[in-house]
Amino acid sequence: MKIEVVDLFCGVGGLSAGFRKAGISVLAGIDFDASCKYAYEKNIKAEFLPANVAELSGSDIDRLYSPGATKVLVGCAPCQPFSMYTGRYRQNETPEDTDKRWNLLREFARIIEEVQPDIVSMENVPRVAIHPAFNSFVDRLKVAGYQVTYQKVRAQNYGVPQRRTRLVLFASKFGEVKLIEPTHLDSPMTVREAIGSLPPIKAGEADTVDRLHQSRNLKETNLRRIRATREGGSWKDWDKSLQLACHRKPEGKSFRAVYGRMRWDEPSPVITTQCLGIGNGRFGHPEQDRAISIREAAILQSFPADFEFVAPGERVNQLRLARQIGNAVPVRLGEAVARSIKRHLENHVQA
């Protein structure tokens, strides 16, 4: 049985990398962000197509598959509208507002209807399920002949050294797809296991061997703040002279994780697109006086330590890489999705 995958909204290839680890052929990744091209093609060994999904037809995608192959279409429509960090569900929003904010999910459904792949999978933030646009997406797949299932999944249960809960959806022409059993339910990977062996660096410096093992520079005040923060601690460890004005207000006391350090022997918090700044969450290194490095963020997203994000000679753009890494599907979660699909097809489709 020949299984072939096309990855919509692929970014730098976290989900595709998971499919490759599971031994499934990835044909191409499609994303509007052309800056992902080098990393995707270098690591996934597949074609990257810079394109707006809304401007693609089903035939554009269908012709990528080989005749007779079992077609798998996967994707993670950009989740910012659904995220608790960057968007809120608006119960009173107008249909016009909905059209603008959820259009990519509708386009994903359109592509599925036109391509008619055998298997579909989508990964997103859990909050997507509370919006009518998601219910419409599911209904359209059912009408198109798919059996649809979805559930919340804790990424740390599948070897991702990070507390990250995601919604994983499967749709199949052959029956119900069940997610494989957790591989790390009782022994989640910790920050120490993931990044503890990397060479120490200072804030604003880069490792001499791996230039992606670099962290953002810190001003003197923030250096004093991180030095005053214990492992697993936050701004609450500081002397009042170091606290920000917002921390002294009643509402500021709810921001417990900002300027925090990670704990060595626990999974990390969610790696976001702002993960290189200590003021954006619990992104301080457990013991070194700095925020986590680009490489550490990637490893905590379960990218391989040798994953190449930047072409030789290209300048390292920290903010761009943080966005790409934070938006990625954790590789090991992608592998769990891939192995679930592989098992499903082995049980339902004759070779």
Rosetta blueprint (number, residue, H / E / L):
1 M L
2 K L
3 I E
4 E E
5 V E
6 V E
7 D E
8 L E
9 F L
10 C L
11 G L
12 V L
13 G L
14 G H
15 L H
16 S H
17 A H
18 G H
19 F H
20 R H
21 K H
22 A L
23 G L
24 I L
25 S E
26 V E
27 L E
28 A E
29 G E
30 I E
31 D E
32 F L
33 D L
34 A H
35 S H
36 C H
37 K H
38 Y H
39 A H
40 Y H
41 E H
42 K H
43 N H
44 I H
45 K L
46 A L
47 E E
48 F E
49 L E
50 P E
51 A L
52 N L
53 V H
54 A H
55 E H
56 L L
57 S L
58 G H
59 S H
60 D H
61 I H
62 D H
63 R L
64 L L
65 Y L
66 S L
67 P L
68 G L
69 A L
70 T E
71 K E
72 V E
73 L E
74 V E
75 G E
76 C L
77 A L
78 P L
79 C L
80 Q L
81 P L
82 F L
83 S L
84 M L
85 Y L
86 T L
87 G L
88 R L
89 Y L
90 R L
91 Q L
92 N L
93 E L
94 T L
95 P H
96 E H
97 D H
98 T H
99 D H
100 K H
101 R H
102 W L
103 N H
104 L H
105 L H
106 R H
107 E H
108 F H
109 A H
110 R H
111 I H
112 I H
113 E H
114 E H
115 V H
116 Q L
117 P L
118 D L
119 I E
120 V E
121 S E
122 M E
123 E E
124 N E
125 V L
126 P H
127 R H
128 V H
129 A H
130 I H
131 H L
132 P H
133 A H
134 F H
135 N H
136 S H
137 F H
138 V H
139 D H
140 R H
141 L H
142 K H
143 V H
144 A L
145 G L
146 Y L
147 Q E
148 V E
149 T E
150 Y E
151 Q E
152 K E
153 V E
154 R E
155 A H
156 Q H
157 N H
158 Y H
159 G L
160 V L
161 P L
162 Q E
163 R L
164 R L
165 T E
166 R E
167 L E
168 V E
169 L E
170 F E
171 A E
172 S E
173 K L
174 F L
175 G L
176 E L
177 V L
178 K L
179 L L
180 I L
181 E L
182 P L
183 T L
184 H L
185 L L
186 D L
187 S L
188 P L
189 M L
190 T L
191 V H
192 R H
193 E H
194 A H
195 I H
196 G L
197 S L
198 L L
199 P L
200 P L
201 I L
202 K L
203 A L
204 G L
205 E L
206 A E
207 D L
208 T L
209 V L
210 D L
211 R L
212 L L
213 H L
214 Q E
215 S L
216 R L
217 N L
218 L L
219 K L
220 E H
221 T H
222 N H
223 L H
224 R H
225 R H
226 I H
227 R H
228 A L
229 T L
230 R L
231 E L
232 G L
233 G L
234 S L
235 W H
236 K H
237 D H
238 W L
239 D L
240 K H
241 S H
242 L H
243 Q L
244 L L
245 A H
246 C H
247 H H
248 R H
249 K L
250 P H
251 E H
252 G H
253 K H
254 S H
255 F L
256 R L
257 A L
258 V L
259 Y L
260 G L
261 R E
262 M L
263 R L
264 W L
265 D L
266 E L
267 P L
268 S E
269 P L
270 V L
271 I L
272 T L
273 T L
274 Q L
275 C L
276 L L
277 G L
278 I H
279 G H
280 N H
281 G L
282 R L
283 F L
284 G E
285 H L
286 P L
287 E L
288 Q L
289 D L
290 R L
291 A E
292 I L
293 S L
294 I H
295 R H
296 E H
297 A H
298 A H
299 I H
300 L H
301 Q L
302 S L
303 F L
304 P L
305 A L
306 D L
307 F L
308 E L
309 F L
310 V L
311 A L
312 P L
313 G L
314 E L
315 R L
316 V L
317 N L
318 Q H
319 L H
320 R H
321 L H
322 A H
323 R H
324 Q H
325 I H
326 G H
327 N H
328 A L
329 V L
330 P L
331 V H
332 R H
333 L H
334 G H
335 E H
336 A H
337 V H
338 A H
339 R H
340 S H
341 I H
342 K H
343 R H
344 H H
345 L H
346 E H
347 N H
348 H H
349 V L
350 Q L
351 A L
